[in-house]
Amino acid sequence: MPVISRFYGIEISMYYDDHNPPHFHAKYGEYKILVDIKRARVIEGFMPSSQTKLVLAWAIIRKDELIKDWELAKMMEQLEKIEPLR
């Protein structure tokens, strides 16, 4: 599962050829969530509120890049790194 971004102790990654809807995985310590890219909402898992807000804000800002990586993953091509939240 390629890591496409890291910020504030949060790791963002995508699986190749993953199921719909388009989403990414976020991990913070022992916590994990799946985030719907198009709706910028948590679809599975739990993460503390502060970190969840950071992930969702980042997802809104980087939506186009996330969709592009999702399409690359579907074609089994190398994913591009995405600028972290600063």
N, C-alpha and C positions, 0 to 999 in steps of 0.2 A: 504494500500500500504506500505509494509515493507521498511524501510530505511536501506540500506546496507552499506552506507558510508557517511561520512561528512568531508569536508575539505575546508578551506578558505571561510567559509560562504556558501558553496555549499552543497546541500543535494541530495544524489543519492538514487533512489528507483526503485522498480519493482512492477508491478501488478501481481497477480496470474492469470494464464490462459489468458494472454494478447495476442493480435494479432501478427502475423508475419509482418515484419522480426524481429528477435531477437533484442530487444532494451531495453534501460533503460530511466528513467526520471531523469532530473537534474533540480533543482530549486535553484535560487539565488535571494532572495528578491521576487520581483514581477515577475521576469523573469522565464520562463520555456522552456526547450527544450527536445526533444526526440532524442536519439542518437542510431544509428544503431551500434550494437556491432561488427559485422564482418568487417564493412567498416570504423568504427570510424569516422562517419560523422553525422552531424545534419540532421534529416529527417523532423523535424517540430519544430516550435517555434523560439524564439529569446532570446538571452542572450548577454550581453556586450562581446566584442571581447576577452578581457583578461581572463574572466572567461570561455568562450567557449574554448579557447586554453588550459586552465588547465584541463577542463573536457575531452577533446579529447586526450590529452597526457596521462591522467590517464587511459582512456579507452584502449589505445594501450598497456600500461604497464600491465593492469589487465584483458586483453581480455579472457584468459583461465578461470579465476575465474568468470567473468561475464557470460560466456557461461554456466559454471556449475550452477550458480544461475538461469539462464534462464531455464535450464532443470529441476531444482528443482521446480521452480514456475509452470511449465507445469504439474508436477506431484502433485501439491498442497502440497508440503513439505516445511518445514521451510528453509528459505534462510540463507546463511552464510554471516556474516559481511566481508567486504573486506577492506583491509588496505587502509587508506587515502593517498593522495598525500602529501608529506612533503617537 
